[in-house]
Amino acid sequence: MSHPQANESVSINLRAKARQRDLIDQAAERLGRSRSEFMLDAACRQAEDVLLNQAFFTVDAGTFEKFQALLDKPLPATDKLRRLLKTKAPWDK
């Protein structure tokens, strides 16, 4: 059995409730995309988030100590930082 190449199209089949399909179709239409394009983009974004959130980095003890020291010693407050912290978030305006 041969495996498809990385850029070769393959089939992914799934079942959905009519209301789920309709919701997906409505969103895809708003973006001018097909159902398949919309679903693949959304699924790939979620898959990337999951994988990136579970990335594991190894460092030697000295590097980890430097990293810990940076976390334990916050940067001094500046006028720019104070202004940023006082600024309302766009969704709070």
Secondary structure, 3 states (H helix, E strand, C coil): CCCCCCCCCCCCCCCCCHHHHHHHHHHHHHCCCCHHHHHHHHHHHHHHHHHHHCCCCCCCHHHHHHHHHHHHCCCCCCHHHHHHHHCCCHHHC
